[in-house]
Amino acid sequence: RRFPGGMAEVFGMMSYVRPAPEGEMVGYDVDSVAASGLPTFSFRRQHGAWPLELEADVDTRRFAKNSIAPRRHIVREARDLEPRLETKGFELRSTRVPTEADVETTYYEEARRLVRDATGARVVLPYDHVRRHATHPTAEAGPAAFLVHTDSADRSWQWRVDHLLDNDLWDARGPAAVDQSFARRYLSAGKRWCVVNCWRHVSDHPVLRSTPLALLDDASLDWDADVMLYPITMQGTVAFNYVLKHSPRHRWYFFSDMTRDDVLLFQAYASPSQPGPRAVFHTAFDLQLPGDHPPLPPRKSIEVRCIACDFD
């Protein structure tokens, strides 16, 4: 497959994170940044409300400044891998739902169908969504996320399900859109489940050429050497993602020329018994093409996070 400009591969700048100097730590305090770059309107839905005061080793005063370390990487065509959720942790599916369809009715139902078909789960719960606009973020649409990251980590609510339920803390600290009875029935006591992100471009241009999403091949990742815990604090609460130190071993992929009928599914969290990577590292990136090219239309996208559970 050839990319724009006749290239067999493209290049992109990936925003890695350098380890913090002694006495500091990596992390991000949303409250201290005027334009945080995070879709704060969905923070509670996505991350719950874990109190910062319960994390003694997370000190926002020690968060390192200027920790981003951009690196130029080759990005290859993902279709050549023929990836699936259960192997690489990501895959491409098709939809006929119009991009202007209502999110929490029509598109949530379509995301439910896509994830059910891809995973074999009998129960799928869409519980969070984010709109993004790469050049004109608003109160309802966050900016593109130019950071190599996962959507959760081993101190996120996904790993705390039993603790929250056993201590009657679910309503106060769990994700706002996931009911306690649902969590107890489908997510607790070592059950198999996962979170799948359904990502789709909804730009005016029918083909996505600007700021696509890159995905890391988990087989090129050393979880012990490359991965760092990344606390994100906001209004007295803390959530956790993973970020990466750079490694030349990393292999990056993207689905070129995605249309509005394409939906990218990738695994944001996997319980220990769920096949595939525990979480897929991903990032927005700008295509670096040789020569002169007309301005690319800005990327607009929507992502819906779904819990998949109750497997055969």
N, C-alpha and C positions, 0 to 999 in steps of 0.2 A: 504494500500500500504506500502511496506517495502523499506527502503532506503538501500544504500550500508552498508554491515556489519549486515544486518538483523534488523536494528533499525526502530522503528515506527516514530521517529522524530530525527532531528539533532540539533546541536547547532552551533551558529555562533557568532563572535564578530562584533557588530554593532558600527560604529563610529558616536556616537552622538556628540553634541556640548554643552559645559557648558556655562551658561550665563557669559557675560564679567564682570570683576570687575568694580567697580565704576570709572567713568572717561574713560573707554574703551568701545569698541563695537566689536561685532563679524563681521567678514568680511575677504576677501581674496584679496590681491594685487598681481596679476599675475606678474607684472613687477619686483617685488622685490625678486622673487624666481627663482633660476637658473633652476631647473627642476620643473615647476609649477604643473605638473600632470593634466593639462587641455589641451584638444585638441584645442589649440589656432587657428589652421587653419580654424576651423568652427565657431569661436566666432561671427564674423559679420553676418554670415548666420543665426545663431541660435538666437542671442540676439539683433541685430541691433546695433546702435551706439549712445546711449544716452549720452550726455556730462556729465562728472563728475562734472563740474563746476555748473551745474544746481541743484545738490543735496547738499545743504548746510550742511545737517546733516551727510553726509558721509565723514569721514576724515580718510584717510589711515594711518595717523600717530597714530591714536587711535585704530587701529585694534589689538585685543588681540592676544598675542602669546600663543601657546600651549593650544588652546581652545578645542581640540578633547578629548572626554571622552568615551573611548571604554566600552561597556557593553556586557556581554554574554547573548544571548537570545535563547530560543527554536525557531526553524524554522519548520513549519509544511508543509505537502503536500497540495499544492494549489488545486489540482484536487478534493480533498474532498469537497471543497466549491462549486464546479461547478460554478465558477465565470463568470460574464459577464461584459462588459464595462459599461453598464447602471446601474449595481448594485454595484459591487466592484471596478470598474474602471480598471480591467484587465481581460484578457482571453487568451487562447492558441488557435492558428489556425495552419493549415497545408499548406505547399507549396511544389511544385515539382521543383521549379526553382533551378538550380545548384548553389552551394555556390560560384563557380568561375565566375558566370555570371557578366557582366558589370553592375555596380551599377546604373548609371544615365540613363540607357536605360531599360534594362530587369528588374532589381530589383525594380526600381522606379515604373514601371508599375505593378509589382506584389504587391508591398505595396499599391498602389492605389486600386487594386482589393480587397485585404484583408480588408482594412479599410472601403471601400464602403460596403462590405458584412456585416461587423460587426456593422456598425453604421446606415446604411440606408441612408447615405448622397448621394446626386446625384453628388456632385462635391468633389473631393479629390485632393489636391495639395501636392505632396512630395516636400519639400523645403530645407531639410538639411540632411546630413548623416555623421556618424562618424564610422570609424573603430577603434577597440581597440585590444591591445595585452597585456595580463596580465603581462608577464615577459620581453618582449622586445619591449617597445614602440618606435616609430620612428616619423619622421616628418609627416608621413601620417597616423599613427595609434597611438592614445592616449592610456594611461594606463587604467586599470580598475579603476572605480570610487568608492573608499572605503570611502564613506561619505553618511550618511543618508540625502537625499535631494530631492527636486522637481526640475523640469527643468525650472520653471518660478515662478513668484510671482506677487503680486498685484501692483508692480511698473515696471513690465516688459512691453515690447512692446505690448503684447496681451491685457493688460488693458489700453493702451494708444492709441488705434486705432483711436478713434474719435479726440483726441487732435492732433495727427500727421497729420491726413487728413485735419482737419479744419484749421490748421495753415500752410499747404503746406510744411510739414516737412518730408513726408514719404520717399522720395528718399534719403534724407540726413541721416535720423535717424532710419528708419524702417529696418526690416530684408532684407538683400541684395537680396534674391531670391524670394521675394514676391512682385509682381507688384502693383503699387498704384491703378490702375483701378480694379484689382482683390479685393484688400482690401476694396475699396469703395463699390463694388457691393455685396460682400458676408460677410464682417466682421463688417461693421459700423452700427451705429444707433440701437444698441441693438439686432442685429440678433443672431440667434442660431448657434454656431459653436464650434469646439474643436480642440485640437492638440493631435494626437495619435502617440506614439513612437512604431515603429515596431522593436523589438529586436530579434536577431537571432545569435546562435553560429555557427561559420564557422571554427571550429578547425579541425585539421587533424583526431582526434579521432571521431568516429561517435556519441558517447554519451558524453554529457557534464557532467563531474564530478568535474571540477576544477573551482572555482570562479564563481558560478552561481549568478543570480540576485534574491535578496529578495525583496518582496513587502509588504507594510504595509496595514493591513486591516483598512480602514478609519473609520470603526465603533469603533475601539479601540483608536481613536485619539481625544484629546481635543484641537481643533484649538486655543482656547483662552489661554490655559495654557501651551501647549507643543511647539508651533510653534514660531520660530524666523526668522525675515527677515535677509537675508544674501547677502550683496552687494559684487559683484565681479568686481574689477577694472582692466582695461588694456588699456594702451596707451591713457589715457585721457577720456576713456569712462567707463560707469558703467552698469552692468546688475544685476538683482536681482533674487535670488532663495530663497526657504525656507529651513531651517535646523530645527532639533528637539532637544529639551531637552529630556532626558531619562524619561520614565515612565514604571513601571512594568505592566501597563495595555496593553501596545502595543502587538499586535499579528502579528507575521511575518509569511509569506508563501513563498514558492518557488515551481517551477515545476521541480521535480527531473528527472534526466536522459533525459533531452531534447535531441532530435536528430537534425540533420541538416535540417530535414523537418519540424521542429516545429518553429513557429514564435510567440513570446510573444508580445501581444498588451497591452499597458497601456496608460491611459489618462494623458497627461502632462499639459493640461489646459482645462478648461470647462467654457464657457460663462454661465452667470447666468441661462439661460433657458435650458442648456444642462444637461440631466440626469447623475447621477454618481458623484463621488468626484470631487471637483474643481481641484485637482492635486493629483497624487499618489506618496507618498514617497517611495523611493527605494534605494538600495545600492548593490554593489558587496560584497560578503563575502566568506570566506574560510570555506569549510566544516570541521567540527571537528568530526572525527570518532574515536572510540576507537580501541585500538590494533594497530598492524603493517600493513601498506598498501603500495603497490608499489607506486612509484612517479606518480602523476597524470599529464597527458599532459596539458600544459598551455592553458588557454582559449583564443581563438580569437573570436571576435564578430563584428557584424555590426548592427548599428541602423539607421533607417530612420524615420525622423519626418514628419508627414503629417498633413495638415489642412483639416478637414472634415467640409463641410458646405452645404447649400442649401438642407435642409431636407424636407421630405414630410409634 
